[in-house]
Amino acid sequence: MIRELRFSISALLWISIFAGVASLLHTVIAGASGSTYSSERRTTSVTGTTATLTFTDDIVLVSNPATVTISLPVCAPGPYSDKVYSIKKTGDGNVLIDPNASETIDGAATKTIATKWSSLDIICTADQTAWFIN
């Protein structure tokens, strides 16, 4: 009985330590600007002809036979610093990626994904006000 009790206490101690370390690691994952990201990436499916991305979008799957315009939020220091969007074309229509106002993507006003099953990773860096293809 005492041996079983020691095993149970030992197991609970290890579980508690593991849970604490996992929680700490989740908290420590942060960008240099102080923006914190979860280890989970959320998938958004776009079936319409337009979509405006938000901070909670991560992986964007675009499946529409017509051209789809994906609008990016403002790339500025703050919550979008080091934000990455992975945009994948799964449908037949082109995917037009349009940054906010006069912002650019690698110096261009827009980017288009024309080939089915192709994708782009787009990042807003902490020290810039433009999007870049990663």
C-alpha positions as CSV (number, residue, x, y, z in Angstrom):
1,M,0.0,0.0,0.0
2,I,2.8,2.5,0.9
3,R,4.7,1.5,-2.2
4,E,1.6,2.2,-4.4
5,L,1.0,5.5,-2.6
6,R,4.6,6.6,-3.2
7,F,4.2,5.7,-6.9
8,S,1.0,7.7,-7.1
9,I,2.6,10.7,-5.5
10,S,5.7,10.4,-7.7
11,A,3.5,10.2,-10.8
12,L,1.5,13.2,-9.8
13,L,4.7,15.2,-9.1
14,W,6.0,14.4,-12.6
15,I,2.7,15.3,-14.2
16,S,2.6,18.6,-12.3
17,I,6.2,19.4,-13.4
18,F,5.5,18.5,-17.0
19,A,2.3,20.7,-17.0
20,G,4.3,23.6,-15.5
21,V,7.1,23.3,-18.1
22,A,4.6,23.1,-21.0
23,S,2.8,26.2,-19.6
24,L,6.1,28.0,-19.3
25,L,7.1,27.1,-22.9
26,H,3.8,28.3,-24.2
27,T,4.3,31.7,-22.4
28,V,7.9,32.1,-23.5
29,I,7.1,31.7,-27.2
30,A,7.0,35.5,-28.1
31,G,8.3,37.7,-30.8
32,A,11.0,40.3,-30.2
33,S,8.3,43.0,-30.2
34,G,6.4,41.4,-27.4
35,S,3.7,39.8,-29.6
36,T,2.9,36.4,-28.4
37,Y,1.9,33.5,-30.6
38,S,0.3,30.2,-29.7
39,S,1.9,27.0,-30.9
40,E,-1.3,26.3,-32.7
41,R,-1.9,27.6,-36.2
42,R,-5.5,28.2,-37.2
43,T,-6.8,27.3,-40.6
44,T,-9.3,29.5,-42.4
45,S,-11.2,28.4,-45.6
46,V,-12.1,31.0,-48.1
47,T,-14.8,30.1,-50.6
48,G,-16.2,33.5,-51.5
49,T,-14.6,36.1,-53.8
50,T,-13.2,38.4,-51.1
51,A,-11.8,37.9,-47.6
52,T,-10.1,40.3,-45.1
53,L,-7.6,38.5,-42.9
54,T,-7.4,39.2,-39.2
55,F,-4.9,38.4,-36.5
56,T,-6.6,35.0,-35.7
57,D,-6.0,33.8,-39.3
58,D,-2.8,31.8,-39.9
59,I,-3.2,29.2,-42.7
60,V,-5.6,30.4,-45.4
61,L,-7.0,27.8,-47.9
62,V,-8.6,29.5,-51.0
63,S,-10.9,27.2,-53.0
64,N,-13.0,29.2,-55.5
65,P,-13.3,28.8,-59.3
66,A,-13.3,32.6,-59.7
67,T,-10.6,35.1,-58.7
68,V,-10.4,35.7,-55.0
69,T,-9.1,38.9,-53.4
70,I,-7.4,38.4,-50.0
71,S,-7.0,41.8,-48.1
72,L,-4.2,42.0,-45.6
73,P,-4.5,44.1,-42.4
74,V,-2.2,47.0,-41.7
75,C,1.5,45.9,-41.3
76,A,2.7,48.1,-38.5
77,P,4.7,47.6,-35.3
78,G,2.4,46.2,-32.7
79,P,0.1,43.1,-32.8
80,Y,1.0,42.2,-36.4
81,S,4.8,42.4,-35.9
82,D,6.3,39.1,-37.1
83,K,2.8,37.9,-38.1
84,V,2.9,35.2,-40.8
85,Y,0.1,34.2,-43.1
86,S,0.4,31.0,-45.2
87,I,-2.0,31.4,-48.2
88,K,-2.6,28.3,-50.4
89,K,-4.6,28.2,-53.6
90,T,-6.7,25.0,-53.7
91,G,-9.3,26.2,-56.3
92,D,-9.1,27.1,-60.0
93,G,-9.4,30.9,-59.7
94,N,-6.5,33.2,-59.2
95,V,-5.7,34.5,-55.6
96,L,-5.0,38.2,-55.5
97,I,-3.3,39.2,-52.3
98,D,-3.8,42.9,-51.6
99,P,-1.9,44.7,-48.7
100,N,-3.5,47.6,-46.8
101,A,-3.5,51.1,-48.5
102,S,-0.1,51.9,-50.0
103,E,1.7,49.0,-48.3
104,T,3.5,46.5,-50.5
105,I,4.5,42.8,-50.7
106,D,8.2,42.6,-51.7
107,G,7.8,46.0,-53.3
108,A,4.8,45.1,-55.4
109,A,1.3,46.6,-54.9
110,T,-0.2,43.1,-55.0
111,K,0.8,39.5,-55.5
112,T,-1.1,36.8,-57.4
113,I,-1.1,33.1,-56.9
114,A,-2.0,31.7,-60.3
115,T,-1.0,28.0,-60.0
116,K,-3.3,25.6,-58.3
117,W,-1.8,24.0,-55.1
118,S,0.8,26.8,-54.9
119,S,1.2,28.8,-51.7
120,L,3.0,31.9,-50.3
121,D,4.1,32.6,-46.7
122,I,3.8,36.4,-46.1
123,I,5.3,38.1,-43.1
124,C,5.0,41.5,-41.5
125,T,8.4,42.2,-39.9
126,A,8.6,44.0,-36.6
127,D,10.7,46.9,-38.0
128,Q,8.9,47.5,-41.3
129,T,5.6,48.7,-42.6
130,A,5.5,46.3,-45.5
131,W,4.8,42.6,-46.1
132,F,7.5,40.2,-47.4
133,I,7.4,36.8,-48.9
134,N,9.1,34.4,-46.6
